[in-house]
Amino acid sequence: MGEFTIIGLRVVRAAARSGSFSTAAENLGYTQSAVSRQIALMEQAAGRALFERHARGVQTTEAGRIVLRHAETVLGGLGSARQELDDLAARPPATLRVGAFSTAMAALVPRAIAATAPRLARVPLREGTSPRLLSAIARGRLDLAVVTEMPNLPADTAIEPLLNDPLLIAVPPDHALADQVSVTPAQLRGARWIAGSAEPSSTLLGAWSDATWEPEIAFVARDWFAKLGLVAAGLGITVVPGIAVPVLPPGIALVRIDHPAAVRTTQVIYRREISATPGQIFIEALRDAAAHLAAEVRHRLR
C-alpha cells in the first residue's frame, strides 16, 4: 500500500470539487494523464476506489469522501502555515528596548541577544543603575530592564526573578586570601577597598557590612576595568557579582563571602504589553543565560 501525498490530496480535492478529472487537470495546470496517475496512487494508498467513474464525470465514493474530508484539513493547515510565513516575511523587524545594570550588560544581556538574534532584529540598549532603569520603564522609554533592587512596580509592569547572584571578593593572585574558598566579613576588616563610591552604603559593600566597622576605601573607580586593574596591581580588593565571572580578565582570584547577605537578587522588569512576542522570547533567553552563568560561577568556585 502506498502513501498519501500532498500533491495527490490536492488532486483528489480538485477532482471532487469539479466532478471531472479533465476539469481538475485544467484547474491545476496538469495534464489529464498526470491527474489520472495521482488518483490511481491515492486509491492505491487508500486500498479502495475513491471515485465512481461515469460518462459525464466522477463522483466520490464513501472512501473518497473520507479522504476528501482529511485532505481539506491537511491542505487548509498548509495554507494557513504559508499565510503565516508570508505574514512573518512582511512584518517589520521586531524591536525591543532593553536596559541593564553594568555587569548584566557585560555578561547576561549579550547572551540573550545572541540567542534571540534570528527573531529580534533590533535591540537598542541602555546601561544604568537600577533606579534609573526603573524610571525609564515607567516613562515608556524601555520595554524591559535587568535590575537588582526590589522596586515598587510602575503601573502595567511585571517582574520575574532571574537568579540570586553571589557577591565575591576579587583579589590579586598573590594576596593572602587568594587560596581560600571563602572568607567571613570579619577577615576583610583590615583590607584596603576599591569601590564605586566613597560612601560604603552606596556600593556593594553595603550588602553585607554592618555598623561595627568602617571599611577603608583606598580608591574610588566606577568603571569595572579600572577597579579590576587596581586589584591586579595589588592596590586593594573589590566586590564583584558572580555574573561577572565569565568576563573577568586574567590575574584575578575570586573568594566567596561567607555571609547570608552576600548575595544580590537579579530580576527582569518588563512592560506587560510586551510580555508575549518579542518580549517573552527575550525573557526566556535571559532565564537560560542566567542559569548557564550560575553554573559557570559554581564551576569556577569549586
Secondary structure, DSSP 4 states (H G I P E B T S, - for coil): -----HHHHHHHHHHHHHT-HHHHHHHHT--HHHHHHHHHHHHHHHTS--EEEETTEEEE-HHHHHHHHHHHHHHHHHHHHHHHHHHHHHSPPPB--EEE-HHHHHHTHHHHHHHHTTT-SB--EEE--HHHHHHHHHTTS-SEEEESS---PPTTEEEEEEEEEEEEEEE-TTSTTTT-SEE-GGGGTT-EEEESSSSGGGSGGGGT--TT---EEEEE--SHHHHHHHHHTTS-BEEEEGGGGGGPPSS-EEEEE-STT-EEEEEEEEEGGGTTTTHHHHHHHHHHHHHHHHHHHHHHT-
